[in-house]
Amino acid sequence: MKRRDFISVAAAALMPTRVFSQAPSPMRRIAILDPGDRGVRADRWRVFESRLQELGYVEGRNLAIDWRFADGVDARLPQLAQKVLAAEPEVVLALTTPAVQALMRLTERTPIVMTGTADPVAARLVASLARPGGNVTGVSVQLVDVAKKRFDLMRELLPRATRFGLLAPATNTGVQIVIKQLQAAVQGQGLELRLVDAADSQGVARAFEGLAAAPLDALLVSQVMIQHLSQVVDLAARYRIPAGYVDMEFLDAGGLLVFGPDRDGPYRHAADYVHRILQGANPAEMPVIQPTEFLLGINLRTARTLGIRVPNSILLRANRVVE
């Protein structure tokens, strides 16, 4: 190599290198409207965020999430819905029927992904499961069907029971749909099924105290009562009332029987729908997802305490048994 050529090459090597970096990903904006507090569903929100990360979204890097929690007070949902929409998110994930309805009263344009709803067609959240037709879609956890199956399991567990109650806030529109359909299902069977109103921790305490004057053979506990999980399980044990629940957290806390959809699935599906909408999908044309996996759990320790013999027909079907 000639000396002149060598000097030219060396000089070029010493020159600053131009760095060609990719343009940063645009910051996408979503919002969460949860009627509970974040701690109650912390594990589920981790599932949701984990799925979003799998899809390429990381909060603080290319995703901004406006978290809004009503702390178990549904009356706060309308005000929180206003704050959510004021921030102009690209899509909102709403839990339970009242949260979705609070948003729907304010917008027909912002896409809403739902989960934790009882019967979205009966509640007029969507026109149909196959073709929602508006700005709402997502996951229906079939709470009416789940409640009916849980009721049948409690009757199988307690064949002599005739007086049942559903512990839930009476003002919750999803609960109103569930109790109406449950009462229609048991009509003419010589069974009593009544709503036991409980909207907050004081209401839960009053509800159990009231059972002394109007006793029940068994209690069904609404999914929305997860906000008061420990209190409900403790009072059911104190008053020796067999109770059936939706979420496995109740089983771990000492609840007698649990039947409900897989805990994590709806949150993964919700993340998938949020992603699809951010990519341009139209919620009006996105079918409502229904869970396909349901879990049955039984707590034999609690059953023994209550003097209940669990039939093999339940044990053989149980996904989880607490000894």
C-alpha positions in Angstrom: 0.0 0.0 0.0 1.3 3.4 -0.9 2.1 5.8 2.1 -0.5 8.3 0.8 -3.2 5.6 0.6 -2.4 4.4 4.1 -2.6 7.9 5.6 -6.0 8.4 4.0 -7.4 5.1 5.4 -6.0 5.8 8.9 -7.5 9.3 8.8 -10.9 7.9 7.8 -10.7 5.4 10.7 -10.1 8.2 13.2 -13.1 10.3 12.0 -16.2 10.3 14.2 -18.7 7.5 13.3 -22.2 8.7 12.4 -24.7 6.7 14.4 -28.0 5.8 12.7 -30.5 5.0 15.4 -34.1 3.9 14.9 -36.8 6.4 15.5 -38.4 5.9 18.9 -41.6 4.0 19.0 -44.6 6.3 19.5 -46.0 6.4 23.0 -49.4 4.7 23.0 -52.0 5.7 25.6 -54.4 3.4 27.3 -56.5 3.6 30.5 -57.7 1.1 33.1 -61.0 1.6 35.1 -61.2 -0.9 38.0 -64.0 -0.7 40.6 -61.7 -2.3 43.2 -58.2 -1.3 44.3 -55.0 -2.3 42.6 -53.9 -4.6 45.5 -57.0 -6.9 45.1 -56.2 -7.8 41.6 -52.4 -7.3 41.7 -51.6 -10.7 40.3 -54.0 -10.3 37.4 -52.7 -6.9 36.5 -49.2 -8.5 36.3 -50.6 -11.1 33.9 -52.1 -8.3 31.8 -48.9 -6.3 31.8 -46.8 -9.4 31.1 -48.9 -10.2 28.0 -48.6 -6.6 26.8 -44.8 -6.9 27.1 -44.9 -10.1 25.0 -46.8 -8.0 22.4 -44.1 -5.3 22.5 -45.5 -2.7 25.0 -43.6 -1.6 28.0 -45.1 1.0 30.4 -43.0 4.1 30.5 -41.1 3.2 27.3 -43.7 3.1 24.6 -46.9 2.7 26.6 -48.6 5.1 29.0 -51.2 3.6 31.3 -53.7 5.8 33.2 -54.7 3.6 36.2 -58.0 4.5 37.9 -59.4 2.6 40.9 -62.7 3.1 42.7 -61.5 1.3 45.8 -64.7 -0.7 46.0 -67.0 2.2 45.7 -69.1 2.0 42.5 -70.5 5.5 43.1 -67.0 6.8 42.2 -67.1 5.2 38.8 -68.9 8.1 36.9 -66.4 10.7 38.1 -63.4 8.4 37.4 -64.8 7.7 33.9 -64.8 11.4 33.2 -61.1 11.7 34.2 -60.2 8.7 32.1 -61.8 10.1 29.0 -60.5 13.6 29.6 -56.9 12.2 29.1 -58.0 11.0 25.6 -56.7 7.4 25.8 -56.7 5.3 22.6 -58.5 2.5 24.4 -59.9 1.8 27.8 -60.0 -1.5 29.7 -63.0 -1.6 32.1 -63.8 -4.2 34.7 -67.4 -5.1 35.5 -70.6 -4.0 34.1 -71.0 -0.7 36.1 -67.5 0.5 35.0 -68.3 -0.2 31.3 -71.7 1.6 31.6 -70.1 4.6 33.3 -67.8 5.0 30.2 -70.6 4.3 27.7 -72.7 7.2 29.1 -69.8 9.5 28.1 -68.5 8.2 24.8 -69.6 6.3 21.7 -66.2 6.8 20.1 -63.4 5.7 22.5 -62.9 1.9 22.2 -63.7 0.0 25.4 -62.4 -3.4 26.2 -64.4 -5.1 28.9 -63.9 -8.0 31.3 -65.6 -9.2 34.4 -69.1 -8.6 33.0 -72.1 -10.8 33.8 -74.1 -10.8 30.5 -73.0 -8.0 28.1 -76.0 -8.5 25.8 -78.6 -8.4 28.6 -76.8 -5.3 30.0 -76.9 -3.7 26.5 -73.2 -3.3 26.4 -73.0 -5.0 23.0 -75.6 -5.9 20.4 -74.4 -9.5 20.2 -71.4 -11.6 21.2 -70.5 -12.3 17.6 -70.8 -8.7 16.4 -70.8 -6.2 19.2 -71.7 -3.3 16.9 -70.5 -0.4 18.9 -67.3 0.8 20.7 -67.3 -2.0 23.3 -65.9 -5.5 23.0 -63.7 -7.8 25.1 -64.2 -10.7 27.4 -67.5 -11.9 29.0 -66.7 -14.2 31.9 -70.3 -15.6 31.7 -71.1 -14.8 35.3 -74.8 -15.8 34.9 -73.8 -19.3 33.7 -71.1 -19.5 36.3 -73.6 -18.6 39.1 -76.0 -21.2 37.9 -73.3 -23.9 37.9 -72.1 -22.8 41.3 -75.7 -22.9 42.6 -76.0 -26.5 41.3 -72.7 -27.5 42.9 -73.9 -26.1 46.3 -77.1 -28.0 46.0 -75.1 -31.2 45.2 -72.9 -30.5 48.3 -75.9 -29.6 50.5 -78.8 -31.7 49.2 -81.1 -30.7 52.0 -80.6 -27.0 51.6 -83.6 -25.0 50.4 -82.8 -21.4 51.5 -80.0 -19.7 49.5 -78.7 -16.1 49.3 -76.5 -14.2 46.9 -74.2 -11.8 48.7 -73.6 -8.8 46.5 -74.3 -5.0 46.2 -77.9 -4.6 45.1 -77.2 -1.5 43.0 -74.7 -3.3 40.8 -76.4 -3.8 37.4 -74.4 -7.0 36.7 -75.6 -8.4 40.0 -79.2 -7.5 39.1 -79.0 -9.5 35.9 -77.5 -12.5 37.7 -80.1 -12.6 40.6 -83.0 -12.2 38.1 -81.8 -15.1 36.0 -81.0 -17.3 39.0 -84.4 -16.7 40.5 -86.1 -17.6 37.2 -84.0 -20.8 37.0 -85.1 -22.1 40.5 -88.7 -21.0 40.2 -91.1 -23.9 40.9 -88.5 -26.1 42.6 -89.5 -25.2 46.2 -86.3 -23.3 46.7 -85.7 -19.8 48.1 -83.1 -17.5 46.6 -82.8 -13.9 47.8 -80.3 -11.1 47.3 -78.3 -10.3 50.5 -77.2 -6.7 50.0 -73.6 -5.7 50.8 -72.0 -2.7 49.2 -69.0 -2.1 51.6 -67.4 -3.6 54.6 -70.1 -2.2 57.0 -72.7 -3.6 54.7 -71.0 -7.0 54.7 -71.0 -7.0 58.5 -74.7 -6.0 58.6 -75.6 -8.7 56.0 -74.2 -11.5 58.2 -75.7 -10.1 61.3 -79.1 -10.0 59.5 -78.8 -13.7 58.7 -79.5 -14.5 62.4 -83.1 -13.1 62.0 -83.5 -14.5 58.4 -81.3 -17.6 58.3 -80.0 -19.3 55.1 -78.8 -22.8 54.4 -76.1 -21.6 52.0 -74.6 -18.5 50.4 -73.4 -17.6 47.0 -70.8 -14.8 47.0 -70.7 -12.5 44.0 -67.4 -12.0 42.2 -67.5 -8.3 43.0 -67.1 -9.1 46.7 -63.4 -10.0 46.2 -62.8 -6.5 47.5 -63.9 -7.8 50.9 -62.4 -11.3 50.6 -61.0 -11.9 54.1 -64.0 -10.3 55.8 -66.5 -12.4 53.9 -64.6 -15.7 54.5 -64.1 -14.9 58.2 -67.8 -14.1 58.8 -68.9 -17.1 56.9 -66.8 -19.2 59.2 -68.0 -17.4 62.3 -71.7 -17.7 61.4 -71.1 -21.3 60.1 -72.7 -20.6 56.7 -71.5 -22.7 53.8 -70.6 -20.4 51.0 -69.6 -20.8 47.3 -67.3 -18.3 45.5 -66.0 -17.5 42.0 -62.3 -16.8 42.6 -59.6 -19.3 43.8 -58.3 -16.6 46.2 -61.3 -17.4 48.4 -60.4 -21.1 48.5 -56.9 -20.2 49.7 -58.4 -17.9 52.4 -60.6 -20.7 53.7 -63.7 -20.6 51.5 -65.6 -23.8 51.1 -66.2 -24.1 47.4 -65.1 -22.2 44.3 -66.2 -22.5 40.7 -65.3 -19.9 38.1 -63.3 -19.2 35.0 -59.5 -19.5 34.9 -58.2 -16.4 36.6 -55.5 -15.4 34.2 -57.1 -16.1 30.8 -59.5 -13.1 30.7 -56.6 -10.7 31.4 -54.4 -12.1 28.7 -57.3 -12.0 26.2 -58.0 -8.4 27.3 -54.3 -7.5 26.5 -54.7 -9.1 23.1 -57.7 -7.0 22.3 -56.1 -3.8 23.5 -53.2 -4.6 21.1 -55.5 -5.3 18.2 -57.3 -2.1 18.7 -54.1 -0.1 18.9 -53.2 -1.7 15.6 -56.4 -0.4 14.0 -59.0 -3.1 14.6 -62.6 -2.0 14.9 -64.2 -3.1 18.2 -67.6 -3.2 16.6 -66.4 -6.2 14.5 -64.4 -8.0 17.2 -66.4 -10.9 18.7 -66.7 -11.0 22.5 -64.5 -13.7 23.9 -65.9 -16.3 26.3 -63.7 -18.4 28.6 -63.4 -22.0 27.8 -61.6 -23.2 31.0 -63.5 -23.3 34.3 -62.0 -24.4 37.7 -63.6 -26.2 40.6 -62.0 -26.1 44.1 -63.1 -27.5 47.4 -61.7 -26.9 50.9 -62.0 -30.1 52.9 -60.7 -28.5 56.0 -63.6 -26.0 55.9 -66.0 -28.7 55.1 -65.0 -30.7 58.1 -65.3 -27.7 60.3 -68.9 -27.2 59.0 -69.7 -30.9 59.4 -70.2 -31.3 55.6 -69.3 -34.6 53.8 -68.1 -33.8 50.3 -69.4 -36.3 47.8 -67.0 -38.1 45.5 -68.9 -36.6 42.5 -67.4 -33.2 43.5 -64.0 -34.5 44.6 -63.4 -36.3 41.3 -64.2 -33.2 39.3 -62.2 -30.8 41.5 -59.2 -29.1 40.0 -58.0 -28.1 43.4 -58.6 -29.7 46.8 -57.4 -28.1 50.0 -56.7 -30.8 52.6 
